[in-house]
Amino acid sequence: DNNGTMISVLCNNKPHHLLSIEASKSFTISENVVLILVILSLVSSNSHGFVRPVDNYFLPRILSSTTCSPCSVLSSIQQSSTTAKDDDAFKSLEEVPTKRYHEGHPALLSAISVFAPRVNTDACRIFHGRGGLFPGAEHLTLDFYPPVFLLTSFQNISDAELESYETALKTLWNSESDKNTPDDQNAVDVMPQFTWVYQCRAERGNSITQLMEGSIPDPHIVTEYNGKNKFLVHLLKGQNHGLFLDMAVGRKWLQNKCEEGEVVSVLNLFAYTCAFSIAALNGGADNVVNVDMSRGALKSGQRSHEINGLVEAGGAKFLAHDIFKTWGKIKKLGPYDCVVVDPPSYQKGSFVAAKDYAKVIRRLPSLLREDGFALLCLNAPELGPEFLYQLVIDFAPELCYIERLENPPSFASAHADKALKVVVFQFKPMGTE
């Protein structure tokens, strides 16, 4: 329209960098269509799969003229694209003569600007720099645990950069608040106080977490699966927050299997706060056995079961045991229609995927019903999916590969083998088809 155009780019069926253009009022609809095609041609020629900020740098200047035509736009864009160097792609935004922040990564700032926060939004990832799709932002992630933003950096960043992200988040929040005021009868929810948390994980194994502004609800309850599942989270306690957002697809897969009646009994190994259990029971499972060494994590999981109204049915069991010393009890409570294996990749004294995962896989045939499922998860960048496949071939050949689940689009990665692996196998005993 005459106020501007927002373009969302899909590359390999995954959403990527969003580009905002202040279009000239003299442009006609057909000319704007040409503009869109020009920009898409830039995307298709970019090996990274997203519009380079250098293009975002030149376009506002090109479009500032009321006399330019689509042909001149194309010529100007081509010239700017061929003269700019890749090393200059992420120029300091203070050089850009448009409404920008003086510091901060442009891809993260762009992701913030197009996000639409709602009080009743499911918990989600807004920006995933760790996926390697945005050069220079590999250390940054931004999550939304309504109504709280959580910015995580795996490197030390300057106060000026932090301030730029805070300004962007606050601007976004205030804009949404203006749309949802008590006087607005169409408002679904009144936006609460702006709140954000910053966690710095620059030092391996150590993190510093700060409440930068606002206040966190107590208890802090977030949702998933369009509000069907509720989880208790804690953003100020350690590196883990009670819910791993990248595992949403795995939980949805399990819940669907339970809703379809294929899975009735579930064994949830390395259960942490029992999010898989919530998904299974809300999907209609009769019985879930949650096993984890951490009593604190299981207690948090029990509270989430209470919040979801799942306690009275008595379908969940919570075993605070060392899995490797409890196989007898675990087997006695089976067999199971599905075994979920979601261990830490490296936890000294507890589990190291490279040497301990095989010990779990070799037990699976004795725990599963015929045609039962094994959902194997691995979040170690140094171990690709072939690691899991080979372990199954070596230690549980009765498990047949079904599929590898795609991670949520918000966790898109340039290196799929290094990203989270969630793989489905089905138990077919020897002698059966």
Secondary structure, 3 states (H helix, E strand, C coil): CCCCEEEEEEECCEEEEEEEECCCCCCCHHHHHHHHHHHHHHHHCCCCCCCCHHHHHHHHHHHCCCCCCHHHHHHHHHHHHHHCCHHHCCCCHHHCCCCCCCCCCHHHHHHHHHCCCCCCCCCEEEEEHHHCCCCCCCCEEEEEECCEEEEEECCCCCHHHHHHHHHHHHHHHHHHHHHCCCCCCCCCCCCCCCEEEEEECCCCCCCEEEEEECCCCCCEEEEECCCCEEEEECCCCCCCCCCCHHHHHHHHHHHHHHHCCCCCEEEEECCCCCHHHHHHHHCCCCEEEEECCCHHHHHHHHHHHHHCCCCCCCCEEEECCCHHHCHHHHHHCCCEEEEEECCCCEECCCEEHHHHHHHHHCCHHHHEEEEEEEEEEECCCCCCHHHHHHHHHHHCCCEEEEEECCCCHHHCCCCCCCCCEEEEEEECCCCCC
